[in-house]
Amino acid sequence: MLLLIEGEGNKARPTYLEASSTIFRERRERCKQESEIYPFVDFIMSKKRGLSLEEKREKMLQIFYDSQDFFLLKELEKLGPKKGVISQSVKDVIQSLVDDDLVAKDKIGISVYFWSLPSCAGNQLRSVRQKLESDLQGSNKKLAELVDQCDALKKGREESEERTEALAQLQDIEKKHKELKNEMVQFADNDPATLEAMRAAIEVAHQSANRWTDNIFTLRQWCSNNFPQAKEQLEHLYTEAGITEDFDYLELSSFPVISSSHDPETPKQLLVEDQA
């Protein structure tokens, strides 16, 4: 059962409601909702909204403008909470003001001092305005020059039958030029300069290969002289490394160069003469 007090003062009278009655269930549900919502609403309403970064910057700047004095960072961290800026965020706020040239910073001895005067902010804004005005004038001047150039280029290029025919011929010539360039690429491997470069590269590769072959022979001789008792082990090692009995210096004429022709199905083989 639910005891319900109706009325106020002397007129108040108790009323008992059965648990199965509709009024009992409605009152119980209303009390449950109010007990869940009201504490949360009170918490939200009582919670103080924090300052934004811009508001913190304004508060810290006001400290400088009001005092027109020099401050250490520790001093600013003590003054910040009086303006609503927590001490933990004072350093970041001051640094952002320094980055924007709204607060000056200088190291004197082992201490770093910060200051800002209303006149400094005004001078900075005037400097920014002058720069923007100068940039605007330069942009307007460049725009006028481009407009004049555009008008000058339009002269003599009015639409006409003769101009249309000339443009069509130009397109045909450019198309033909592109086709010829593509055809030249197909014959690039047969270009004399390309073949000469290939011969030079083969000569360099041939000399390098024989130089390393000579180094291998020298190393084998050194191993044989210093480790005669390990002859079998060394021979096994040489075989694993690919150094067999037929290992010898390379002959240049034994390396043909494959050159692609205009028809890829009929490749030609260019034999480089032995220059040894």
PARO-602704 format. One record per residue (C-alpha): x, y, z. Coordinates in Angstrom, 1 decimal. Last residue first. Layout:
{east=X | north=Y | up=Z}
...
END
This chain:
{east=90.8 | north=-7.7 | up=-77.4}
{east=88.2 | north=-5.7 | up=-79.3}
{east=86.2 | north=-8.8 | up=-80.3}
{east=83.5 | north=-7.6 | up=-82.5}
{east=80.0 | north=-7.3 | up=-81.1}
{east=77.5 | north=-9.7 | up=-82.7}
{east=74.1 | north=-8.1 | up=-83.2}
{east=71.2 | north=-10.4 | up=-83.2}
{east=68.0 | north=-9.5 | up=-85.0}
{east=64.5 | north=-10.1 | up=-83.8}
{east=61.8 | north=-11.1 | up=-86.3}
{east=58.5 | north=-11.0 | up=-84.4}
{east=59.1 | north=-7.6 | up=-82.9}
{east=59.0 | north=-6.0 | up=-86.4}
{east=60.9 | north=-2.7 | up=-86.2}
{east=63.9 | north=-4.5 | up=-84.9}
{east=64.9 | north=-5.3 | up=-81.3}
{east=68.7 | north=-5.6 | up=-80.7}
{east=70.1 | north=-8.6 | up=-78.8}
{east=73.7 | north=-8.1 | up=-78.0}
{east=76.0 | north=-11.1 | up=-78.4}
{east=78.4 | north=-12.1 | up=-75.7}
{east=81.0 | north=-14.7 | up=-76.8}
{east=83.1 | north=-12.0 | up=-78.7}
{east=84.1 | north=-10.5 | up=-75.4}
{east=85.9 | north=-13.6 | up=-74.1}
{east=85.5 | north=-14.2 | up=-70.4}
{east=88.3 | north=-15.4 | up=-68.1}
{east=88.1 | north=-18.9 | up=-66.7}
{east=86.0 | north=-21.3 | up=-64.7}
{east=86.1 | north=-24.7 | up=-66.5}
{east=87.4 | north=-26.5 | up=-63.4}
{east=84.5 | north=-25.2 | up=-61.3}
{east=84.0 | north=-22.1 | up=-59.2}
{east=80.2 | north=-22.2 | up=-58.6}
{east=80.4 | north=-21.3 | up=-54.9}
{east=79.6 | north=-24.9 | up=-53.9}
{east=82.4 | north=-26.1 | up=-56.1}
{east=84.9 | north=-23.6 | up=-54.5}
{east=84.0 | north=-24.9 | up=-51.1}
{east=84.5 | north=-28.5 | up=-52.0}
{east=87.9 | north=-27.6 | up=-53.5}
{east=88.7 | north=-25.8 | up=-50.2}
{east=87.8 | north=-28.7 | up=-48.1}
{east=89.9 | north=-31.0 | up=-50.2}
{east=92.9 | north=-28.7 | up=-50.1}
{east=92.7 | north=-28.2 | up=-46.3}
{east=96.3 | north=-29.3 | up=-45.5}
{east=97.7 | north=-26.8 | up=-48.0}
{east=96.2 | north=-23.9 | up=-46.1}
{east=98.5 | north=-20.8 | up=-46.6}
{east=99.7 | north=-21.5 | up=-50.2}
{east=96.4 | north=-23.0 | up=-51.4}
{east=94.4 | north=-20.1 | up=-49.8}
{east=96.6 | north=-17.5 | up=-51.5}
{east=96.3 | north=-19.2 | up=-54.9}
{east=92.5 | north=-19.3 | up=-54.6}
{east=92.5 | north=-15.6 | up=-53.6}
{east=94.6 | north=-14.7 | up=-56.6}
{east=92.3 | north=-16.7 | up=-59.0}
{east=89.3 | north=-15.0 | up=-57.5}
{east=90.8 | north=-11.6 | up=-58.0}
{east=91.6 | north=-12.4 | up=-61.6}
{east=88.0 | north=-13.4 | up=-62.1}
{east=87.0 | north=-10.1 | up=-60.5}
{east=89.0 | north=-8.2 | up=-63.0}
{east=87.7 | north=-10.4 | up=-65.8}
{east=84.1 | north=-9.4 | up=-64.9}
{east=84.9 | north=-5.7 | up=-64.6}
{east=86.7 | north=-5.6 | up=-68.0}
{east=83.8 | north=-7.3 | up=-69.7}
{east=81.2 | north=-5.1 | up=-68.0}
{east=83.2 | north=-2.0 | up=-69.2}
{east=83.4 | north=-3.3 | up=-72.7}
{east=79.7 | north=-4.2 | up=-72.8}
{east=78.8 | north=-0.7 | up=-71.6}
{east=81.0 | north=0.8 | up=-74.4}
{east=79.4 | north=-1.4 | up=-77.0}
{east=75.9 | north=-0.5 | up=-75.7}
{east=76.7 | north=3.2 | up=-75.9}
{east=77.9 | north=2.8 | up=-79.5}
{east=74.6 | north=1.0 | up=-80.3}
{east=72.6 | north=3.8 | up=-78.8}
{east=74.5 | north=6.4 | up=-80.7}
{east=74.1 | north=4.5 | up=-84.0}
{east=70.3 | north=4.3 | up=-83.4}
{east=69.0 | north=0.7 | up=-83.9}
{east=67.5 | north=0.5 | up=-80.5}
{east=65.6 | north=3.8 | up=-81.0}
{east=63.8 | north=2.4 | up=-84.1}
{east=60.5 | north=2.0 | up=-82.2}
{east=61.0 | north=5.3 | up=-80.5}
{east=61.3 | north=7.0 | up=-83.9}
{east=57.9 | north=5.7 | up=-84.9}
{east=56.4 | north=7.3 | up=-81.8}
{east=58.0 | north=10.6 | up=-82.7}
{east=56.7 | north=10.3 | up=-86.3}
{east=53.2 | north=9.8 | up=-85.0}
{east=53.4 | north=12.8 | up=-82.7}
{east=54.6 | north=15.0 | up=-85.5}
{east=51.7 | north=13.8 | up=-87.7}
{east=49.3 | north=14.8 | up=-85.0}
{east=50.9 | north=18.2 | up=-84.5}
{east=50.8 | north=18.8 | up=-88.3}
{east=47.1 | north=17.9 | up=-88.4}
{east=46.3 | north=20.1 | up=-85.5}
{east=48.2 | north=23.0 | up=-87.1}
{east=46.3 | north=22.5 | up=-90.3}
{east=43.0 | north=22.7 | up=-88.4}
{east=44.1 | north=25.9 | up=-86.7}
{east=45.1 | north=27.5 | up=-90.0}
{east=41.7 | north=26.6 | up=-91.5}
{east=39.9 | north=28.2 | up=-88.6}
{east=42.0 | north=31.3 | up=-88.8}
{east=41.3 | north=31.7 | up=-92.5}
{east=37.6 | north=31.2 | up=-91.9}
{east=37.5 | north=33.9 | up=-89.2}
{east=37.4 | north=34.2 | up=-85.4}
{east=39.4 | north=37.1 | up=-84.2}
{east=43.0 | north=36.4 | up=-83.3}
{east=44.6 | north=39.5 | up=-84.6}
{east=44.1 | north=41.3 | up=-81.3}
{east=43.1 | north=38.8 | up=-78.6}
{east=46.6 | north=38.7 | up=-77.3}
{east=46.6 | north=42.5 | up=-76.6}
{east=43.3 | north=42.2 | up=-74.6}
{east=44.7 | north=39.3 | up=-72.6}
{east=47.9 | north=41.2 | up=-71.9}
{east=45.9 | north=44.2 | up=-70.7}
{east=43.8 | north=42.0 | up=-68.4}
{east=47.0 | north=40.4 | up=-67.1}
{east=48.5 | north=43.8 | up=-66.3}
{east=45.3 | north=45.0 | up=-64.5}
{east=45.3 | north=41.8 | up=-62.4}
{east=49.0 | north=42.4 | up=-61.5}
{east=48.2 | north=45.9 | up=-60.4}
{east=45.2 | north=44.8 | up=-58.3}
{east=47.3 | north=42.0 | up=-56.7}
{east=50.1 | north=44.5 | up=-55.8}
{east=47.5 | north=47.0 | up=-54.3}
{east=45.9 | north=44.2 | up=-52.3}
{east=49.3 | north=43.0 | up=-51.0}
{east=50.1 | north=46.6 | up=-49.9}
{east=46.8 | north=46.9 | up=-48.2}
{east=47.4 | north=43.6 | up=-46.4}
{east=50.8 | north=44.7 | up=-45.3}
{east=49.5 | north=48.0 | up=-44.0}
{east=46.8 | north=46.3 | up=-42.1}
{east=49.2 | north=43.9 | up=-40.5}
{east=51.5 | north=46.8 | up=-39.4}
{east=48.5 | north=48.7 | up=-38.0}
{east=47.4 | north=45.6 | up=-36.1}
{east=51.0 | north=45.2 | up=-34.7}
{east=51.1 | north=48.9 | up=-33.7}
{east=47.8 | north=48.6 | up=-31.9}
{east=48.9 | north=45.5 | up=-30.0}
{east=52.2 | north=47.2 | up=-29.0}
{east=50.3 | north=50.3 | up=-27.9}
{east=48.1 | north=48.2 | up=-25.5}
{east=51.4 | north=47.0 | up=-23.8}
{east=52.6 | north=43.4 | up=-23.5}
{east=55.1 | north=41.8 | up=-21.3}
{east=56.8 | north=38.5 | up=-20.6}
{east=60.1 | north=37.9 | up=-18.8}
{east=62.4 | north=34.9 | up=-18.9}
{east=64.9 | north=34.5 | up=-16.0}
{east=68.5 | north=33.2 | up=-16.1}
{east=70.0 | north=36.5 | up=-17.1}
{east=67.3 | north=38.4 | up=-18.9}
{east=65.5 | north=36.3 | up=-21.4}
{east=62.9 | north=38.0 | up=-23.6}
{east=59.3 | north=37.6 | up=-24.5}
{east=56.8 | north=40.0 | up=-26.0}
{east=53.1 | north=39.3 | up=-26.0}
{east=50.7 | north=39.8 | up=-28.9}
{east=53.3 | north=38.6 | up=-31.4}
{east=51.0 | north=35.7 | up=-32.5}
{east=53.5 | north=33.1 | up=-31.3}
{east=53.9 | north=35.0 | up=-28.0}
{east=50.1 | north=34.9 | up=-27.5}
{east=50.1 | north=31.2 | up=-28.1}
{east=52.9 | north=30.8 | up=-25.6}
{east=51.0 | north=32.7 | up=-23.0}
{east=48.0 | north=30.4 | up=-23.4}
{east=50.1 | north=27.3 | up=-23.2}
{east=51.8 | north=28.5 | up=-20.0}
{east=48.5 | north=29.6 | up=-18.4}
{east=46.8 | north=26.2 | up=-18.9}
{east=47.9 | north=24.5 | up=-15.7}
{east=47.3 | north=27.8 | up=-13.7}
{east=43.6 | north=27.7 | up=-14.4}
{east=42.3 | north=30.8 | up=-16.2}
{east=39.3 | north=32.4 | up=-14.4}
{east=40.9 | north=35.9 | up=-14.1}
{east=42.0 | north=35.3 | up=-10.5}
{east=43.2 | north=31.9 | up=-11.7}
{east=45.7 | north=33.6 | up=-14.1}
{east=47.4 | north=35.7 | up=-11.5}
{east=49.4 | north=32.9 | up=-9.9}
{east=50.4 | north=31.3 | up=-13.2}
{east=51.3 | north=34.7 | up=-14.4}
{east=53.7 | north=35.1 | up=-11.5}
{east=55.3 | north=31.8 | up=-12.2}
{east=55.8 | north=32.7 | up=-15.9}
{east=57.6 | north=35.9 | up=-14.9}
{east=56.0 | north=39.2 | up=-15.4}
{east=56.8 | north=42.7 | up=-16.7}
{east=54.4 | north=45.5 | up=-16.1}
{east=51.6 | north=47.4 | up=-17.9}
{east=49.3 | north=46.4 | up=-15.0}
{east=45.9 | north=46.6 | up=-16.7}
{east=47.2 | north=45.8 | up=-20.2}
{east=49.2 | north=42.8 | up=-19.1}
{east=46.4 | north=41.3 | up=-17.0}
{east=44.0 | north=42.0 | up=-19.8}
{east=46.1 | north=40.0 | up=-22.2}
{east=45.7 | north=37.0 | up=-19.9}
{east=41.9 | north=37.4 | up=-19.9}
{east=41.7 | north=37.9 | up=-23.7}
{east=43.9 | north=34.8 | up=-24.3}
{east=41.6 | north=32.7 | up=-21.9}
{east=38.6 | north=33.9 | up=-23.8}
{east=40.2 | north=32.8 | up=-27.1}
{east=41.0 | north=29.4 | up=-25.7}
{east=37.5 | north=28.9 | up=-24.5}
{east=36.6 | north=29.3 | up=-20.8}
{east=34.9 | north=26.5 | up=-18.9}
{east=31.1 | north=26.3 | up=-18.3}
{east=30.2 | north=25.9 | up=-14.6}
{east=28.4 | north=22.8 | up=-13.6}
{east=25.3 | north=23.8 | up=-11.4}
{east=22.8 | north=23.4 | up=-14.2}
{east=24.2 | north=20.0 | up=-15.3}
{east=24.3 | north=18.7 | up=-11.7}
{east=20.8 | north=19.9 | up=-11.0}
{east=19.5 | north=18.3 | up=-14.2}
{east=21.2 | north=15.0 | up=-13.2}
{east=19.7 | north=15.1 | up=-9.7}
{east=16.2 | north=15.9 | up=-11.2}
{east=16.1 | north=13.1 | up=-13.8}
{east=16.4 | north=9.9 | up=-11.8}
{east=14.3 | north=10.7 | up=-8.7}
{east=11.8 | north=12.4 | up=-10.9}
{east=11.3 | north=9.3 | up=-13.1}
{east=10.9 | north=7.0 | up=-10.1}
{east=8.4 | north=9.4 | up=-8.4}
{east=6.3 | north=9.5 | up=-11.6}
{east=6.3 | north=5.7 | up=-12.0}
{east=5.1 | north=5.3 | up=-8.3}
{east=2.4 | north=7.9 | up=-8.8}
{east=1.1 | north=6.2 | up=-11.9}
{east=1.1 | north=2.7 | up=-10.3}
{east=-0.7 | north=3.9 | up=-7.3}
{east=-3.3 | north=5.8 | up=-9.3}
{east=-4.0 | north=2.7 | up=-11.4}
{east=-4.8 | north=0.6 | up=-8.2}
{east=-3.0 | north=-2.8 | up=-7.6}
{east=-0.8 | north=-1.5 | up=-4.9}
{east=-3.8 | north=-0.2 | up=-3.0}
{east=-3.8 | north=3.5 | up=-2.1}
{east=-4.1 | north=4.8 | up=1.4}
{east=-5.0 | north=8.5 | up=1.8}
{east=-3.8 | north=10.6 | up=4.7}
{east=-5.4 | north=14.0 | up=5.3}
{east=-4.0 | north=17.5 | up=5.3}
{east=-6.5 | north=20.2 | up=6.0}
{east=-4.7 | north=21.2 | up=9.2}
{east=-1.6 | north=22.1 | up=7.3}
{east=-1.6 | north=21.2 | up=3.6}
{east=-3.8 | north=18.9 | up=1.3}
{east=-3.3 | north=15.3 | up=0.4}
{east=-0.8 | north=13.0 | up=2.1}
{east=-0.5 | north=9.6 | up=0.2}
{east=0.4 | north=6.4 | up=2.0}
{east=1.0 | north=3.7 | up=-0.5}
{east=0.0 | north=0.0 | up=0.0}
END
